[in-house]
Amino acid sequence: MLTKNLIKEKLTDLENQYCSFMMEHFACWEQWAEMSGRMLEGKTVAEDEVPEPFRFEYRMTKVVLEMDADGAWDWNNPKLRQVFEETAANPLYTLMAETITESAIRLCQMAGVKTFIEVGAGRGHLTSVMAKKLAEKDSSIKLIVTDTDPSILQNIEKIKSEYPGLNLDTLQWDINQAPTQALIEKIQLPCLVYERASIMYTTIPAIKNIARFADIIVFGDMFNYTGALYAYDEIFKKLGVYPLFYRDVKPLLDECFRVHFFLDSRAQQEIGFPNTSILIAFK
């Protein structure tokens, strides 16, 4: 039977690597919080003033505030699309992808998982990381990739062609809605669901929809652990990204899963950063 201690022992190297990165990468988070406050007030902040780890967030913030000031919000704005493209190469997102996928694979081996489900596939960056790992291990596990937008799932076709031996399927599903019968019929239990930066674009009850069939979850999202909010939180609301307060998420996790914990809680405690980002839960 899975236990928190067994999992943490199995993931010790991943935990240490991720926490070390977080403690170094986000050590100056309060400086960025102050700078984002100045930007929200309309004051000028030059990029070279911003600590290097937060320059991606700075560029995103600048574009969002410019569009908001113009009163012409456009998801196809070239500057906004360019910043989103940078996400795949962002060091945090790169390490998050590695940590999520490797954790999922090790948990699969521990629990005899038969189906992986990725929610919120987007452009398929996380899918590609998982596909490569499964191909290297010559794994036959079923991987079902879902997203709200059916056109996005077309991105996965390229991955299918790169790894033709994978047991990979795609399905349209809005996690704000109960899982469809078509999805349920494809799942062979036990099932592990993983994601990166998807829940924060939806609503907390989406977790309950996922828990209807997930035996284990590995979520890479920003969960607000302290309840404190800063200017950058207000700015990112304009992108439809709302804080996921742990105090609101915890009752649902307690209801749906036997155990849950954050793999990076040590880093959050060490530097006082408001967020934790790697959630593991199991039934």
C-alpha positions, -999 to +999 in steps of 0.1 A: +000+000+000+012+035-008+023+057+020+036+093+021+069+080+036+074+054+009+067+079-019+090+105-004+117+079-001+112+069-038+113+106-049+140+118-026+164+129-054+136+147-073+125+164-041+160+176-033+167+188-068+133+206-071+136+222-036+171+234-042+161+250-075+131+267-059+150+281-030+176+296-053+152+306-081+126+323-059+149+336-032+143+372-043+105+368-048+098+397-025+118+420-047+097+409-077+065+414-057+075+450-049+084+457-086+051+442-099+033+466-075+051+495-091+042+483-125+005+479-115+006+515-103+017+525-138+053+532-129+082+523-152+104+493-143+132+484-166+139+448-174+175+450-162+163+460-128+143+428-124+161+398-109+169+373-136+146+345-125+116+368-128+123+384-162+099+360-179+071+371-155+082+407-161+077+404-198+044+387-194+033+414-169+044+442-193+024+428-222-007+422-201-007+457-186-001+473-221-031+454-235-052+463-205-044+500-208-053+499-245-086+483-237-081+458-265-076+423-251-064+399-277-051+364-271-036+365-305-015+395-297+020+387-312+038+399-281+016+378-258+019+347-280+057+352-280+059+353-242+037+322-240+061+304-264+089+313-240+072+292-213+085+259-227+121+270-223+115+287-189+138+269-164+110+265-138+086+250-163+113+227-177+122+214-143+086+211-133+079+190-164+108+167-156+097+164-119+060+158-128+067+131-154+095+113-135+074+113-103+044+099-122+065+071-138+080+061-104+046+061-088+033+040-117+060+014-109+051+015-072+013+012-076+009-008-108-007+021-126-023+010-160-034+044-173-018+078-174-041+108-181-027+143-189-052+171-185-048+205-202-023+194-228-021+228-244+007+228-270+019+194-260+052+204-243+045+182-212+031+154-233+063+154-253+084+150-222+063+121-209+062+105-244+100+105-246+103+089-212+078+062-219+094+054-253+129+052-236+115+027-212+096+008-240+065+012-218+031-001-230+011+019-204-019+037-218-015+075-221-046+095-226-041+132-234-070+156-229-078+192-234-108+215-237-100+226-272-101+199-298-078+218-321-051+217-295-052+180-295-039+181-331-006+191-316-003+156-302-004+140-337+032+151-342+042+133-309+023+102-321+043+102-353+076+106-334+068+078-310+047+054-330+051+026-305+034+044-277-001+035-265-012+071-268-048+084-273-064+119-273-098+130-261-116+163-257-126+170-221-133+201-201-123+193-166-149+218-153-174+192-163-179+156-151-158+131-171-175+119-202-185+083-207-161+081-236-133+089-213-144+065-185-146+037-210-109+042-221-095+041-185-080+009-171-075+012-133-054+021-114-052+055-130-028+084-124-036+119-136-009+146-141-009+182-153+011+214-154-005+248-150-040+238-159-060+238-127-052+275-121-071+283-154-102+265-142-120+261-109-113+242-078-142+218-083-123+205-113-102+185-089-133+166-078-141+158-114-106+144-118-109+125-086-139+106-099-115+082-116-080+092-105-063+069-080-032+091-079-026+127-090+006+146-096-002+183-102+022+210-111+004+243-103+008+273-081-011+266-049-012+297-026-001+282+007+000+313+029-031+332+017-010+364+010-016+381-023+006+405-042+004+428-072+015+401-096-016+380-085-038+409-095-021+413-128-024+376-137-061+376-130-063+395-163-051+363-179-078+343-162-053+329-137-068+331-102-050+321-070-056+285-059-057+290-021-046+258-003-072+265+024-099+261-002-083+231-019-075+212+012-111+201+022-116+188-013-084+169-013-092+154+021-126+144+008-113+127-024-079+113-014-065+094+015-033+113+016-019+145+000+013+165+003+035+190-015+068+177-027+083+212-025+069+222+009+105+225+023+114+252-002+082+271+006+089+271+043+126+280+038+121+312+018+086+321+029+074+319-007+036+321-008+032+291-032+039+254-034+038+238-068+041+200-068+010+183-053+008+145-049-023+128-036-035+092-036-065+071-025 
